[in-house]
Amino acid sequence: MNKLATGAVGLALVAAGGMTGYVFLQQDEAVHVESLCTPTQTDAAEAARAQNLALVDVVAQGAYVPKGADAGVQTFKVHTLAVFKGTLPDEAEIGLPGNTAAMQPGLRYEVSVLGPEAGTWIARFTRQVPADRTAESVAAHWKTEIDKKFVEPPCSDITTAP
């Protein structure tokens, strides 16, 4: 009976931990920690957070959304050269929020995008890729970062009053 109660409590804790975002790893694996409340500071953190991670070629600047729920979003038409995590269609539209640096047509970028939302993939992260870097070298870099198995604990934006 004692083992059954202990097992039920353990199962409840694992279930609760799963719902709050805890990830359990074996003790011999390296674990890197960064709060969800802060922007990613490393490629390993971005690789862990990314839903879709790809190398794209910017074809053209698209529409700018001046009003509504998506106000301040600049869109770009891109051609997907390689996908490292998740999915991104061969031809896509990426939206960059107003505080994100603009992308330039004719240049290649590593992108981490969410979506699509109404057909537009929303960028979390963009970084220009030099013309002399091959898609294979970019893919190898992101595979290394994904293999680091970066783990983030959940965090709260609620602070205690003094």
GULUM-836426 format. One record per residue: residue in one letter; x, y, z of N, C-alpha, C, O in turn. Coordinates in steps of 0.2 Angstrom, whole numbers, padded with zeros to 4 digits, always signed. Atoms other than C-alpha are relative to their C-alpha. Layout:
aXYZXYZXYZXYZ
...
***
This chain:
m+0004-0006+0000+0000+0000+0000+0004+0006+0000+0003+0011-0003
n-0004-0006+0000+0014+0012+0004+0003+0001-0006+0004+0007-0008
k-0003-0001+0007+0023+0009-0013-0006+0003-0005-0004+0007-0009
l+0005-0003+0004+0006+0012-0021-0001+0007+0001-0002+0011-0004
a+0001-0008-0002+0004+0029-0012+0006+0004-0003+0005+0009-0006
t-0006-0004+0002+0022+0034-0016+0000+0000-0008+0002+0005-0010
g+0000+0000+0007+0020+0029-0034-0005+0005-0003-0004+0008-0008
a+0005-0005+0002+0004+0039-0036+0002+0007+0001+0001+0011-0003
v-0003-0007-0001+0012+0054-0028+0005+0002-0005+0005+0007-0008
g-0005-0001+0005+0027+0052-0039-0003+0001-0007-0001+0006-0011
l+0003-0001+0007+0016+0051-0055-0004+0006+0000-0003+0010-0005
a+0003-0006-0001+0006+0066-0049+0005+0006-0001+0004+0011-0005
l-0005-0005+0000+0022+0076-0047+0003+0000-0007+0004+0006-0010
v-0003+0000+0007+0029+0070-0065-0006+0003-0004-0004+0007-0009
a+0005-0003+0004+0012+0075-0072-0001+0007+0001-0001+0011-0004
a+0000-0008-0001+0012+0092-0064+0006+0003-0003+0005+0008-0006
g-0006-0003+0003+0030+0095-0069-0001+0000-0007+0002+0005-0010
g+0001+0000+0007+0025+0090-0087-0004+0006-0002-0003+0009-0007
m+0005-0005+0002+0011+0103-0087+0004+0007+0001+0002+0012-0002
t-0003-0007-0002+0022+0117-0080+0007+0001-0004+0010+0006-0004
g-0006-0001+0005+0037+0114-0093+0006-0003+0003+0011-0002+0000
y-0006+0003-0002+0049+0104-0082+0002-0005-0005-0002-0009-0007
v-0002+0005+0004+0060+0093-0092+0005-0004+0005+0010-0001+0008
f-0004+0004-0004+0069+0078-0083+0005-0003-0005+0003-0006-0010
l-0005+0003+0004+0086+0072-0090+0004-0005+0005+0003-0004+0011
q-0005+0005-0004+0098+0058-0084+0005+0005+0003+0007+0010+0001
q-0005-0004-0004+0110+0064-0071+0007+0001-0003+0010+0006-0002
d-0006+0000+0003+0125+0061-0082+0000+0005-0006+0005+0006-0009
e+0000-0004+0006+0119+0073-0096+0001+0008+0003-0001+0010+0008
a-0001-0007-0002+0125+0091-0096-0007+0004-0001-0010+0003-0006
v+0006-0004+0000+0111+0104-0092+0001+0007+0000+0005+0009+0004
h-0001-0007+0000+0111+0122-0097-0006+0003+0002-0012+0001-0001
v+0007-0002-0002+0098+0133-0089+0000+0008-0002+0005+0012-0001
e+0001-0007+0001+0091+0150-0094-0007+0001+0001-0011-0003-0001
s+0007-0002-0001+0075+0159-0089-0004+0001-0006-0002+0004-0011
l+0005-0001+0006+0060+0159-0101-0002+0008+0000-0004+0010-0005
c+0002-0007-0001+0057+0177-0095+0005+0005-0004+0004+0011-0005
t-0005-0004+0003+0073+0183-0104+0001-0002-0007+0000-0008-0009
p-0001+0002+0007+0077+0184-0123+0006-0005+0000+0010-0006+0005
t-0006+0005+0000+0089+0170-0128+0007+0003-0001+0007+0008-0004
q-0007-0003+0000+0107+0174-0125+0005-0005-0004+0011-0003-0006
t-0005+0005+0003+0115+0158-0134-0004-0003-0006-0010-0003-0006
d+0004+0004+0006+0111+0148-0150-0003-0006+0003-0008-0008+0000
a+0003+0006-0003+0108+0133-0139-0007+0001+0003-0011-0003+0002
a+0007-0002-0003+0094+0142-0130-0005+0001-0006-0011-0001-0005
e+0004-0001+0006+0087+0148-0147-0002-0007-0003-0008-0008-0005
a+0002+0007+0003+0088+0130-0154-0005-0004+0004-0009-0007+0002
a+0004+0003-0004+0079+0124-0139-0007+0003+0000-0012-0001+0000
r+0006-0004+0000+0065+0137-0140-0003+0000-0007-0009+0000-0007
a+0003-0001+0007+0063+0137-0159-0005-0006-0001-0004-0011+0000
q+0005+0005+0003+0048+0129-0166+0002-0002-0007+0002-0008-0009
n-0002+0001+0007+0055+0131-0184+0006+0004-0001+0006+0010+0000
l-0007-0003+0001+0073+0135-0188+0002-0002-0007+0003-0008-0009
a-0002+0001+0007+0079+0138-0206+0005+0005-0002+0006+0010+0001
l-0004-0005+0004+0090+0146-0218-0004+0002-0006-0007-0002-0010
v+0004-0003+0006+0081+0158-0230+0004+0005-0004+0009+0008-0001
d-0003-0005+0004+0085+0169-0244-0006+0005-0001-0011+0003-0003
v+0005-0005+0001+0075+0185-0244-0001+0002-0007+0004+0005-0010
v+0002-0002+0007+0066+0188-0261-0002+0007+0000+0000+0010-0005
a+0003-0007+0001+0057+0204-0258-0003+0002+0007-0005-0002+0011
q+0004-0003-0006+0050+0216-0244-0007-0001-0002-0009+0001-0007
g+0007+0000+0001+0032+0213-0242-0004+0006+0004-0001+0011+0004
a+0004-0005-0003+0018+0223-0234+0002+0002+0007+0005-0003+0011
y-0001-0002-0007+0020+0233-0218-0007+0001+0003-0012+0004+0000
v+0007+0000-0003+0005+0231-0206+0000+0006+0005+0003+0006+0011
p-0001-0006-0005+0002+0249-0198-0006+0000+0005-0005+0003+0010
k+0005+0000-0005-0014+0245-0188-0002-0007+0002+0000-0012-0001
g+0003+0007-0002-0024+0231-0179+0005-0004+0005+0010-0001+0007
a-0004+0004-0005-0017+0217-0168+0007-0001-0002+0011-0002+0002
d-0007+0001+0002-0002+0215-0179+0004+0006-0002+0008+0006-0006
a-0003-0006+0002+0003+0233-0180+0007+0000+0001+0009-0003+0006
g-0007+0000+0000+0021+0236-0183+0004-0006-0002+0010-0006-0001
v-0004+0006+0003+0025+0220-0192+0001+0001-0007-0003+0003-0011
q-0002-0001+0007+0035+0221-0208+0001-0007-0002+0004-0011+0001
t+0000+0007+0003+0033+0206-0219+0006+0000-0006+0007+0005-0009
f-0005+0002+0005+0046+0198-0231-0001-0006-0003-0003-0011+0000
k+0001+0006+0004+0044+0185-0245+0007-0003+0000+0012+0000-0001
v-0007+0003+0000+0058+0172-0243-0001-0007-0003-0006-0010-0004
h-0001+0007+0002+0064+0156-0251+0004-0004+0005+0009-0002+0007
t-0003+0004-0005+0068+0142-0239+0006-0004-0004+0004-0008-0008
l-0005+0004+0003+0085+0135-0243+0002-0006+0004+0004-0011+0001
a-0001+0006-0004+0086+0123-0228-0004+0000+0006-0004+0006+0009
v+0004+0000-0006+0076+0118-0213+0004-0004+0005+0006-0010+0004
f-0004+0003-0005+0086+0113-0197-0005-0003+0006-0003-0008+0009
k+0004+0003-0005+0071+0110-0185-0007+0003-0002-0008+0008-0004
g+0007-0002+0002+0052+0110-0188-0001+0000-0007+0001-0005-0011
t+0002+0000+0007+0045+0115-0205+0000+0007-0002-0002+0012+0002
l+0001-0006+0004+0045+0130-0217-0001-0001-0007+0003-0005-0010
p+0001+0002+0007+0037+0129-0234+0006+0003-0005+0010+0008-0003
d-0006-0002+0005+0049+0132-0250-0001+0008-0001+0004+0011-0001
e+0001-0007+0001+0041+0150-0252-0005+0002+0006-0010-0001+0007
a+0004-0002-0006+0035+0159-0236+0000+0007+0001+0004+0011-0002
e+0000-0008-0002+0031+0176-0229+0001+0000+0008-0002-0003+0012
i-0002+0000-0007+0040+0180-0213-0002+0007+0002+0000+0012-0001
g+0001-0006-0003+0034+0194-0202+0005+0002+0006+0006-0002+0010
l-0005-0002-0005+0046+0204-0191-0003+0006+0004-0005+0011+0001
p+0003-0005-0005+0039+0214-0176+0004+0006-0001+0010+0006-0002
g-0004-0006+0001+0044+0232-0176+0006+0001+0004+0010+0005+0001
n-0006-0001-0004+0058+0230-0163+0005-0005-0003+0011-0005+0000
t-0005+0005+0003+0067+0217-0174+0003+0004-0006+0000+0007-0010
a-0003-0003+0006+0080+0222-0187-0003-0002-0006-0005-0008-0007
a+0002+0002+0007+0075+0222-0205+0004-0004-0003+0010-0005-0002
m-0004+0005+0004+0080+0209-0217+0000+0004-0007-0004+0008-0009
q-0001-0003+0006+0087+0214-0234-0001-0005-0006+0002-0010-0006
p+0001+0004+0006+0081+0207-0251+0007-0002-0003+0012+0002-0003
g-0006+0003+0003+0095+0196-0259+0005-0002+0005+0010-0005+0003
l-0004+0003-0005+0103+0191-0242-0003-0006+0003-0009-0007+0003
r+0002+0006-0003+0102+0175-0233+0000+0001+0008+0004+0005+0011
y+0000+0000-0007+0097+0173-0215-0002-0006+0004-0006-0010+0001
e+0003+0005-0004+0095+0161-0201-0006+0002+0004-0006+0008+0006
v+0006-0002-0003+0078+0162-0194-0003-0005+0004-0003-0011+0003
s+0004+0004-0004+0068+0155-0180-0007+0003+0000-0008+0009+0002
v+0007-0003+0001+0049+0157-0183-0005-0004+0003-0004-0010+0004
l+0006+0003-0003+0033+0154-0175-0006+0000-0006-0006+0004-0010
g+0006-0001+0005+0017+0150-0185-0002-0006-0004+0000-0012-0002
p+0002-0007+0003+0010+0152-0197-0006+0003+0003-0010-0001+0006
e+0006-0004-0003-0002+0165-0191-0003+0004-0006+0000+0008-0009
a+0003-0002+0006-0014+0169-0205+0004+0000-0006+0005+0005-0010
g-0005+0001+0006-0001+0163-0218+0007+0003+0001+0011+0002-0003
t-0006-0003-0001+0013+0173-0210+0004-0003+0006+0001-0004+0011
w-0004+0003-0005+0027+0165-0200+0003+0006+0004+0007+0010+0001
i-0002-0006-0004+0032+0177-0186+0007-0002+0003+0008-0007+0006
a-0007+0001-0001+0051+0179-0183+0001+0001+0008-0001+0006+0011
r-0002-0001-0007+0058+0176-0165+0007+0003+0000+0009+0006+0004
f-0007-0001+0001+0076+0177-0171+0002+0000-0007+0000-0004-0011
t-0003+0000+0007+0085+0182-0187+0007+0002+0001+0009+0007+0005
r-0007-0002+0000+0103+0183-0191+0003-0001-0007+0002-0006-0010
q-0003+0000+0006+0112+0187-0207+0005-0005-0001+0009-0006+0004
v-0005+0005+0002+0122+0173-0215+0005+0002-0005+0002+0004-0011
p-0005-0002+0005+0138+0178-0224+0000-0004-0006-0002-0010-0006
a+0001+0004+0007+0138+0173-0243+0005-0006+0000+0003-0011-0004
d-0005+0006+0001+0153+0162-0241-0001-0006+0005+0002-0011+0004
r+0002+0005-0004+0145+0151-0228-0005-0005-0003-0010-0002-0006
t+0005+0005+0004+0137+0135-0235-0006-0002+0004-0005-0001+0011
a+0006+0002-0004+0120+0129-0230+0002-0006+0004-0001-0007+0010
e-0002+0006-0004+0129+0113-0224+0004+0002+0006+0003-0001+0012
s-0003-0003-0006+0140+0123-0212-0005+0003+0005-0004+0002+0011
v+0005-0003-0005+0125+0132-0205-0004-0006+0003-0005-0005+0009
a+0003+0005-0003+0116+0116-0203+0004-0004+0005+0001-0006+0010
a-0005+0003-0005+0131+0108-0194+0000+0004+0007+0000+0001+0012
h+0000-0004-0006+0131+0123-0182-0006-0001+0004-0006-0002+0010
w+0007+0001-0003+0112+0121-0178+0000-0007+0003-0004-0008+0008
k+0000+0007-0002+0114+0102-0176+0004+0000+0007+0001-0003+0012
t-0004+0000-0006+0128+0105-0163-0004+0004+0006-0004+0001+0011
e+0004-0004-0005+0117+0118-0154-0006-0004+0003-0008-0004+0009
i+0006+0004-0002+0101+0107-0154+0003-0006+0004-0001-0008+0009
d-0002+0006-0003+0112+0092-0148+0002+0002+0007+0004-0003+0011
k-0002-0002-0007+0117+0102-0132-0006-0001+0005-0005-0001+0011
k+0006+0002-0004+0099+0098-0126-0001+0005+0006-0002+0004+0012
f+0001-0005-0004+0097+0115-0118-0006+0000+0003-0011-0002+0000
v+0006+0001-0004+0084+0115-0104-0001+0007+0003+0003+0010+0006
e+0002-0006-0004+0074+0130-0097-0005-0002+0005-0010-0005+0004
p+0005+0001-0005+0065+0130-0081-0006+0005-0001-0004+0010-0004
p+0005-0005+0001+0048+0139-0081+0002+0006+0005+0005+0005+0010
c-0001-0006-0004+0048+0156-0074-0007+0004+0001-0011+0003-0003
s+0006-0004-0002+0035+0169-0067+0002+0007-0001+0007+0009+0001
d-0001-0007+0000+0034+0187-0071-0003+0003+0006-0003+0010+0006
i+0003-0003-0006+0025+0189-0055+0005+0001+0006+0009-0004+0007
t-0005-0001-0005+0036+0197-0041-0004+0001+0006-0009+0004+0006
t+0003-0001-0006+0033+0198-0023+0001+0007+0002+0006+0010+0001
a+0000-0007-0003+0029+0215-0015+0005+0000+0006+0005-0004+0010
p-0005+0000-0006+0043+0221-0003-0004+0001+0006+0000+0001+0012
***
